[in-house]
Amino acid sequence: MKPIYLLIALFITLQATAQSPWTKEKGQFFTNLSYSSISDYSELFGDPDFNVSGTITDRTYQFYGEYGLSNSTSLLVNIPLKSIDINNYVDPAILCQGDCSESFSETTFGNITLGLKHNFSKKKWVLSGQLNMEINTSSYFENSAIRTGYDAYTFTPMFLAGTSFGKNYFQSFVGADIRTNNYSSNLKIGGEIGRKLTQNIWLIGFVDISQSLNNGDITFPANNAANNLYVNDQEYVAYGLKGILQFCDFGLTAGFGSALSGNNVPKKAAISFGIFNTF
C-alpha cells in the first residue's frame, strides 16, 4: 500500500478538480477517467423551488490529470465532455396550440480547467495552496437553449488542509470562484472524512458548500433562463458518499452527491463512476 499522501489525491470522483492538500511526487502522473450523471430532472432549488421546461439529463465524461512538477508542486488539468439532453421542452417565447414540445441533445466540451497546487507544510497537518483557471471553452446552442458550461473565465484560489490518523483521514478547503463576464462570484468551503475499511476499500463522506456573492448582473436568453443551465447565482449545500476499490496504482471509484438546499441547481442526486491509475 502506498503512503496516505499518495492515496488522497484519488478522491475526486464527484469533483471537477482535486481539493486535497497532498501533492504528487516529482515525475508522478495520476489520471482519472470518470462518468457522472444527473438524470431526468425538472425541479430546481430556489425561493421558492420551481420547475424548468421539460426534463433534463446532464452527463459528464471527464479526464482529470495531476503531474508532480516537484515534490511540493503539482500541475492539474481537467477536461469535461458534456452530453445534455432536454426532453419535452417548450420554448417560452413561442405561442402555439396543441403539443409544441421538442427534444434536443448536444455533446461538446464544458469548461476546461488548468491549475497549480503547492504544498507549504508536510507536518502533522498538510497545508497547501491551489489556483485553478477554468477556461471559457463551453458552448451555447441557441435552438435548444443548451449551455454546457459558464460563459466566463473562472479563477479559483483555495487554501487546503488535511491530516491522517490510523485508518482515517480528514481534509478541507476554503476558497472562491471569481468569474468574469458579469457572473457573480462564489465563496466555497468543504471537507471530507474517509476510512479504510479493508485492505483495498475506502469509504468517504463529504460536504461541499458554494455561496453566491450576488455581485453579477449577466442576462441570459429567455429559453436559457427557462432551463437554468449554467446561469448566474448558482449555489448549494451538498453532501455525499464515495467509495474506492484500489489495487496498488489502479482502482475504481463510485459515488453520489445531493443537495440539502440551493439556488438554481437541480433537486436530484448525481451519481458517478471512475477508473484511475498512477504512473
C-alpha positions as CSV (number, residue, x, y, z in Angstrom):
1,M,0.0,0.0,0.0
2,K,1.3,3.4,-0.9
3,P,1.6,6.2,1.7
4,I,-1.5,8.1,2.6
5,Y,-0.5,11.3,0.8
6,L,-0.4,9.4,-2.5
7,L,-3.9,7.9,-2.0
8,I,-5.8,11.0,-1.0
9,A,-5.4,12.6,-4.4
10,L,-7.5,9.9,-5.9
11,F,-10.7,11.0,-4.2
12,I,-12.1,13.3,-7.0
13,T,-15.0,11.2,-8.4
14,L,-17.7,13.9,-7.9
15,Q,-15.4,17.0,-8.1
16,A,-14.1,18.9,-11.1
17,T,-10.6,19.0,-9.7
18,A,-9.0,17.5,-6.6
19,Q,-9.4,19.6,-3.5
20,S,-6.8,17.7,-1.5
21,P,-3.7,19.2,0.1
22,W,-1.5,16.2,-0.8
23,T,0.7,16.7,-3.9
24,K,2.2,14.1,-6.2
25,E,5.9,13.3,-6.1
26,K,8.1,14.7,-8.8
27,G,7.6,12.9,-12.1
28,Q,4.4,11.1,-10.9
29,F,1.4,11.3,-13.1
30,F,-2.1,10.5,-11.8
31,T,-5.0,10.0,-14.3
32,N,-8.7,9.6,-13.7
33,L,-11.5,8.9,-16.2
34,S,-15.0,9.3,-14.8
35,Y,-18.6,9.5,-15.8
36,S,-21.3,11.4,-13.8
37,S,-24.9,12.0,-14.4
38,I,-27.9,13.9,-13.1
39,S,-30.8,12.2,-14.8
40,D,-34.3,13.3,-15.8
41,Y,-34.7,16.3,-13.5
42,S,-37.2,19.1,-13.9
43,E,-37.3,20.7,-10.4
44,L,-34.7,23.2,-9.1
45,F,-33.9,24.7,-5.8
46,G,-35.0,28.4,-5.5
47,D,-37.0,30.7,-3.4
48,P,-39.5,29.1,-3.9
49,D,-38.4,26.0,-5.7
50,F,-39.5,25.9,-9.4
51,N,-39.8,23.7,-12.4
52,V,-37.9,24.1,-15.7
53,S,-39.4,23.5,-19.1
54,G,-39.1,19.7,-20.0
55,T,-36.8,17.2,-18.3
56,I,-33.1,17.4,-18.4
57,T,-30.3,14.8,-18.2
58,D,-26.8,16.2,-17.7
59,R,-23.9,13.8,-18.3
60,T,-20.2,14.5,-17.9
61,Y,-17.4,12.3,-19.3
62,Q,-14.3,13.7,-17.6
63,F,-10.5,13.3,-17.9
64,Y,-8.5,14.5,-14.9
65,G,-4.7,14.5,-14.7
66,E,-2.3,15.6,-12.0
67,Y,1.5,15.7,-12.6
68,G,4.2,16.3,-10.0
69,L,6.4,19.1,-11.2
70,S,8.4,18.7,-7.9
71,N,7.8,17.0,-4.6
72,S,5.8,20.1,-3.5
73,T,4.1,21.3,-6.6
74,S,1.6,19.6,-8.9
75,L,0.1,20.7,-12.3
76,L,-3.6,19.9,-12.7
77,V,-5.8,19.6,-15.8
78,N,-9.5,18.7,-16.1
79,I,-11.2,18.2,-19.5
80,P,-15.0,17.6,-19.3
81,L,-17.1,16.4,-22.2
82,K,-20.7,17.4,-21.6
83,S,-23.7,15.5,-23.0
84,I,-27.0,17.2,-22.2
85,D,-30.5,16.1,-23.2
86,I,-33.7,18.1,-22.9
87,N,-37.0,16.2,-23.5
88,N,-40.5,17.7,-23.8
89,Y,-39.1,21.2,-24.0
90,V,-41.5,24.1,-24.8
91,D,-39.9,27.4,-25.9
92,P,-41.5,30.1,-23.7
93,A,-41.1,32.6,-26.5
94,I,-43.4,30.7,-28.9
95,L,-47.1,30.8,-28.8
96,C,-48.8,27.7,-30.3
97,Q,-51.7,25.3,-29.9
98,G,-51.5,21.6,-29.3
99,D,-48.3,19.8,-28.5
100,C,-45.4,22.2,-29.0
101,S,-42.8,20.1,-27.1
102,E,-39.4,19.3,-28.6
103,S,-36.4,17.2,-27.6
104,F,-32.8,18.2,-28.0
105,S,-29.4,16.6,-27.4
106,E,-26.0,18.2,-27.5
107,T,-22.5,16.9,-26.8
108,T,-19.4,19.2,-26.6
109,F,-16.8,20.4,-24.2
110,G,-17.6,22.1,-20.9
111,N,-15.1,24.4,-19.1
112,I,-11.6,23.0,-19.3
113,T,-9.6,23.7,-16.1
114,L,-5.9,24.2,-15.5
115,G,-4.4,24.5,-12.1
116,L,-1.3,24.6,-9.8
117,K,-1.1,23.2,-6.3
118,H,1.8,23.9,-4.0
119,N,2.5,22.3,-0.6
120,F,3.7,24.6,2.2
121,S,3.9,22.1,5.1
122,K,4.0,18.3,5.5
123,K,4.0,18.0,9.2
124,K,1.0,16.6,11.2
125,W,-1.2,18.8,9.2
126,V,-0.5,19.1,5.5
127,L,-1.1,22.6,4.2
128,S,-1.3,23.7,0.6
129,G,-2.5,26.4,-1.7
130,Q,-4.1,25.9,-5.1
131,L,-5.1,28.1,-8.0
132,N,-7.4,26.9,-10.8
133,M,-8.3,28.7,-14.0
134,E,-11.5,27.5,-15.7
135,I,-11.3,28.4,-19.4
136,N,-14.3,29.6,-21.4
137,T,-14.5,26.6,-23.6
138,S,-18.2,25.7,-23.2
139,S,-20.9,26.2,-25.9
140,Y,-24.4,27.6,-26.1
141,F,-26.9,26.3,-28.6
142,E,-29.5,28.8,-29.5
143,N,-32.2,26.5,-30.8
144,S,-32.1,24.0,-28.0
145,A,-31.1,26.5,-25.2
146,I,-28.5,24.0,-24.0
147,R,-25.4,25.6,-22.3
148,T,-22.5,23.2,-21.5
149,G,-20.7,25.5,-19.0
150,Y,-20.3,29.0,-17.7
151,D,-19.8,31.7,-20.4
152,A,-16.9,33.1,-18.4
153,Y,-13.4,32.5,-17.2
154,T,-13.3,31.4,-13.5
155,F,-10.3,31.9,-11.2
156,T,-10.4,29.7,-8.1
157,P,-7.8,30.3,-5.3
158,M,-8.1,27.8,-2.4
159,F,-6.4,27.0,0.9
160,L,-6.2,23.3,1.6
161,A,-5.6,21.4,4.8
162,G,-5.5,17.7,5.7
163,T,-4.3,15.1,8.2
164,S,-4.3,11.3,8.6
165,F,-4.7,9.3,11.8
166,G,-4.7,5.5,11.8
167,K,-7.0,4.2,9.1
168,N,-8.7,7.6,8.8
169,Y,-8.0,10.9,7.1
170,F,-9.6,14.3,7.0
171,Q,-9.2,17.1,4.5
172,S,-10.9,20.5,4.0
173,F,-10.7,23.5,1.7
174,V,-11.8,27.2,1.6
175,G,-11.7,29.4,-1.4
176,A,-13.6,31.4,-4.0
177,D,-14.8,31.1,-7.6
178,I,-14.1,34.5,-9.2
179,R,-15.9,34.7,-12.6
180,T,-15.7,37.2,-15.4
181,N,-18.4,38.4,-17.9
182,N,-20.7,39.8,-15.1
183,Y,-21.3,36.5,-13.4
184,S,-21.5,36.5,-9.6
185,S,-18.5,35.2,-7.7
186,N,-18.9,32.4,-5.1
187,L,-17.4,31.6,-1.7
188,K,-16.5,27.9,-1.3
189,I,-15.9,25.7,1.7
190,G,-16.0,22.0,2.2
191,G,-14.4,18.9,3.7
192,E,-14.4,15.1,3.7
193,I,-13.5,12.3,6.0
194,G,-12.5,8.8,4.9
195,R,-11.8,5.5,6.5
196,K,-10.0,2.4,5.2
197,L,-12.5,-0.4,5.7
198,T,-10.4,-3.3,4.3
199,Q,-7.0,-3.7,2.6
200,N,-8.5,-2.4,-0.7
201,I,-11.7,-0.4,0.1
202,W,-12.1,3.2,1.3
203,L,-15.4,4.9,2.3
204,I,-15.6,8.7,2.2
205,G,-18.3,11.2,3.3
206,F,-18.1,14.8,2.2
207,V,-19.8,18.2,2.5
208,D,-19.4,20.9,-0.2
209,I,-20.9,24.5,0.2
210,S,-20.9,27.2,-2.5
211,Q,-22.4,30.6,-1.7
212,S,-23.0,33.3,-4.3
213,L,-22.0,36.8,-3.5
214,N,-24.8,38.1,-5.8
215,N,-22.5,40.7,-7.3
216,G,-23.1,39.9,-11.0
217,D,-25.9,41.0,-13.3
218,I,-25.4,39.0,-16.5
219,T,-28.6,38.4,-18.5
220,F,-29.5,35.3,-20.5
221,P,-31.8,34.5,-23.4
222,A,-35.3,33.6,-22.3
223,N,-35.0,30.0,-23.3
224,N,-31.7,29.5,-21.4
225,A,-33.3,31.2,-18.4
226,A,-36.1,28.7,-18.7
227,N,-33.8,25.7,-18.3
228,N,-31.3,27.3,-15.9
229,L,-28.3,25.5,-17.3
230,Y,-25.1,27.4,-16.0
231,V,-27.0,30.6,-15.2
232,N,-26.0,33.2,-12.6
233,D,-26.1,32.9,-8.8
234,Q,-26.0,29.1,-8.6
235,E,-25.3,27.9,-5.0
236,Y,-25.8,24.9,-2.9
237,V,-25.2,23.0,0.3
238,A,-24.3,19.5,-0.9
239,Y,-23.3,16.2,0.7
240,G,-22.5,12.7,-0.5
241,L,-20.6,9.4,-0.2
242,K,-17.8,8.0,-2.2
243,G,-16.2,4.6,-2.3
244,I,-12.8,3.4,-3.7
245,L,-11.6,0.0,-4.6
246,Q,-7.8,0.1,-5.0
247,F,-5.2,-2.4,-6.3
248,C,-1.8,-0.7,-6.0
249,D,-1.7,2.1,-8.5
250,F,-5.0,1.1,-10.2
251,G,-8.5,1.4,-8.9
252,L,-12.2,2.0,-9.3
253,T,-14.4,4.8,-7.8
254,A,-18.2,5.3,-7.3
255,G,-20.2,7.9,-5.5
256,F,-23.3,10.0,-5.2
257,G,-24.0,13.6,-4.2
258,S,-27.1,15.5,-3.4
259,A,-28.1,19.0,-2.1
260,L,-29.8,19.9,1.1
261,S,-30.5,23.4,-0.2
262,G,-29.5,25.6,-3.0
263,N,-30.4,28.1,-5.8
264,N,-30.7,27.4,-9.5
265,V,-29.4,23.9,-9.1
266,P,-31.3,20.5,-9.6
267,K,-33.2,18.8,-6.8
268,K,-31.8,15.5,-7.9
269,A,-28.8,13.4,-6.9
270,A,-25.8,13.0,-9.0
271,I,-24.1,9.6,-9.5
272,S,-20.6,9.0,-10.6
273,F,-18.2,6.2,-11.6
274,G,-14.5,6.3,-12.4
275,I,-11.2,4.5,-13.1
276,F,-7.8,5.7,-12.1
277,N,-4.1,4.9,-12.4
278,T,-0.8,6.4,-11.2
279,F,2.3,6.2,-13.4
